[in-house]
Amino acid sequence: MSPGILVVGAGGGLGRALTAAEWPADVSVRALPRGTLDITDADAVNDAMAGASVVINAAAYTLVDAAEGHRETAFAVNAEGPRQLALSARERGIPLIHVSTDYVFDGEATGPYPEEAPVAPLGVYGASKALGEQHVRGLLTKHLILRTSWVFGPHGNNFVRTMVSLMRERDSLSVVSDQRGCPTPTTELARCIKELAMRCLSSDVAWGTFHLAGSPATTWFDFSRAIADALQQHGVKTPAIQPISTAEYPTAAARPRNSVLDCRKAKGTLGLEIGPWAPAMRDLVQHLLTEPRKNEA
């Protein structure tokens, strides 16, 4: 029987990137979106894991602001779901690759966050993801928890897609300039996860928690200016972009002002790094310009 990779949360942006990745011909990939597998259902999880050699959990409730009013749902998907996956993986003796977030930190650090920094989430989303990590660590030895940040790609809602849409519609934009983080392309994150999944098949991997995010660190404001520059390269006239503070843009959930991840451990221990985010951002901008706009569909 060929090794089986089970991708959970396959309908999301990262899940679709994992499904689209070029896996070896002798490896079977089973991709289950949210509508097919409820990861909070123990029986469903056990059934889904039949024949799997490695499980990749890309499922998450990622609506940061909505989570404040839907705490039960956020904790079900982000904490109870990973718990069920870890329990089933432990029973079957197979490893779990679990994707987590920079929002487990409070943003008060003056420099990049290493893996061992204490978690102190500011909102429901971060708290639910932190508990999910805790379940995975406590239940399963063979685990890889991969924290990432500011993820963008061709599928699903993300900052690049939103900015491209807004810049084609508005005369001016205001973007927060005092939050720093590391944009991460789904394609690059999927590449690293695929590599780790293949190592898991031969147990050639160091278990534990690692940070995997793009570089360099930037602000939402500077990220938006880079997107505008990419649009201008395609002849698109972009609006004036004004920097504003977090206080001037209130949201339901508090965001960490500094969620920059220190990714040196992943590079040193695993030999993996995401690298610069700009090329993938430019490719995505070009891709989005070829998509039909909603009012043209």
TAJOTA-V247956 format. One record per residue. N is the residue number from 1. OMEGA is omega in whole degrees, -180 to 180 (999 if undefined). BURIAL is + if it has 24 or more other ideal C-beta (glycine too) atoms within 12 Angstrom, else -. Layout:
BEGIN
N & OMEGA & BURIAL
N & OMEGA & BURIAL
END
This chain:
BEGIN
1 & -180 & -
2 & 178 & -
3 & -178 & +
4 & 176 & +
5 & 177 & +
6 & 178 & +
7 & 179 & +
8 & -175 & +
9 & -172 & +
10 & -179 & +
11 & -180 & +
12 & -177 & +
13 & 179 & +
14 & 179 & +
15 & 179 & +
16 & 176 & +
17 & 177 & +
18 & -180 & +
19 & -178 & +
20 & -179 & -
21 & 180 & +
22 & 179 & -
23 & 177 & +
24 & -176 & -
25 & -177 & -
26 & 178 & -
27 & 177 & +
28 & -180 & -
29 & 177 & +
30 & -174 & +
31 & -177 & +
32 & 176 & +
33 & -177 & +
34 & -178 & +
35 & -179 & -
36 & -178 & -
37 & 171 & +
38 & -173 & +
39 & 175 & +
40 & -179 & +
41 & -175 & -
42 & -179 & -
43 & 180 & -
44 & 179 & -
45 & 179 & +
46 & 179 & -
47 & -177 & -
48 & -176 & +
49 & 179 & +
50 & 179 & -
51 & -179 & -
52 & 175 & +
53 & 178 & +
54 & 176 & +
55 & 176 & +
56 & -180 & +
57 & 175 & +
58 & -180 & +
59 & 178 & +
60 & 168 & +
61 & -170 & +
62 & 179 & +
63 & -169 & +
64 & -179 & +
65 & -180 & -
66 & -179 & -
67 & -180 & +
68 & 179 & +
69 & 180 & -
70 & -176 & -
71 & -177 & -
72 & 179 & -
73 & -179 & +
74 & -180 & +
75 & 178 & +
76 & -176 & +
77 & -171 & +
78 & -179 & +
79 & -179 & +
80 & 178 & +
81 & 176 & +
82 & 177 & +
83 & 179 & +
84 & 178 & +
85 & -180 & +
86 & 179 & +
87 & -179 & +
88 & 179 & +
89 & 178 & +
90 & -179 & +
91 & -177 & -
92 & 179 & +
93 & -179 & -
94 & -178 & +
95 & 178 & +
96 & 172 & +
97 & -173 & +
98 & -177 & +
99 & -180 & +
100 & -165 & +
101 & 173 & +
102 & -176 & +
103 & 171 & +
104 & 180 & +
105 & -176 & +
106 & 176 & +
107 & -177 & +
108 & 179 & -
109 & -180 & -
110 & 180 & -
111 & 179 & -
112 & -179 & +
113 & 171 & +
114 & -177 & -
115 & -175 & +
116 & 179 & -
117 & 180 & +
118 & 176 & -
119 & 180 & +
120 & -174 & -
121 & -178 & +
122 & -174 & +
123 & -177 & +
124 & -179 & +
125 & -179 & +
126 & 180 & +
127 & -180 & +
128 & 178 & +
129 & 178 & +
130 & 178 & +
131 & 176 & +
132 & 175 & +
133 & -178 & +
134 & 178 & +
135 & -177 & +
136 & -180 & +
137 & -175 & +
138 & -173 & -
139 & -168 & -
140 & 177 & +
141 & -177 & -
142 & 180 & +
143 & 170 & +
144 & 175 & +
145 & -177 & +
146 & 176 & +
147 & 179 & +
148 & -173 & +
149 & 171 & +
150 & -173 & +
151 & 177 & +
152 & 180 & +
153 & -175 & +
154 & -176 & +
155 & 177 & +
156 & 179 & +
157 & 177 & -
158 & -172 & +
159 & -178 & +
160 & 179 & +
161 & -180 & +
162 & -178 & -
163 & 179 & +
164 & 179 & +
165 & -178 & +
166 & -178 & +
167 & 178 & +
168 & -176 & +
169 & -169 & -
170 & 178 & -
171 & 179 & -
172 & 180 & -
173 & 172 & +
174 & -175 & -
175 & -178 & +
176 & -175 & +
177 & -177 & +
178 & 170 & -
179 & -177 & +
180 & 178 & +
181 & -175 & +
182 & 176 & +
183 & -174 & +
184 & 178 & +
185 & 178 & +
186 & -179 & +
187 & -180 & +
188 & 178 & +
189 & 178 & +
190 & 178 & +
191 & -179 & +
192 & -180 & +
193 & 178 & +
194 & 178 & +
195 & -180 & +
196 & 178 & +
197 & 179 & +
198 & 177 & +
199 & 179 & +
200 & -180 & +
201 & 180 & +
202 & -179 & -
203 & 180 & -
204 & -177 & -
205 & 175 & +
206 & -178 & -
207 & 176 & +
208 & -177 & +
209 & -178 & +
210 & 175 & +
211 & 178 & +
212 & -179 & +
213 & -179 & +
214 & 180 & +
215 & -4 & +
216 & 174 & -
217 & -179 & +
218 & 174 & +
219 & 176 & +
220 & -180 & +
221 & -180 & +
222 & 175 & +
223 & -180 & +
224 & 178 & +
225 & 176 & +
226 & 177 & +
227 & 178 & +
228 & 178 & +
229 & 179 & -
230 & 177 & +
231 & -179 & +
232 & 177 & -
233 & 178 & -
234 & 176 & -
235 & -180 & -
236 & 176 & -
237 & -176 & -
238 & -178 & +
239 & 171 & +
240 & -179 & -
241 & -178 & +
242 & 176 & -
243 & 174 & -
244 & 179 & -
245 & 175 & -
246 & -180 & +
247 & -180 & -
248 & -179 & -
249 & -176 & -
250 & 178 & -
251 & -179 & -
252 & -179 & -
253 & 174 & +
254 & 178 & +
255 & 174 & +
256 & -180 & +
257 & 176 & +
258 & 176 & +
259 & 178 & +
260 & -178 & +
261 & 175 & +
262 & -173 & +
263 & -177 & +
264 & -179 & -
265 & 179 & +
266 & 180 & +
267 & -176 & -
268 & -176 & -
269 & -176 & -
270 & -176 & +
271 & -177 & -
272 & 173 & +
273 & -179 & +
274 & -180 & +
275 & -175 & +
276 & -180 & -
277 & -172 & +
278 & -179 & +
279 & 179 & -
280 & 177 & +
281 & -180 & +
282 & 177 & +
283 & -179 & +
284 & 177 & +
285 & 178 & +
286 & 179 & -
287 & -178 & -
288 & 179 & +
289 & 178 & +
290 & 180 & -
291 & 175 & -
292 & 175 & -
293 & -173 & -
294 & -177 & -
295 & 177 & -
296 & -175 & -
297 & 999 & -
END
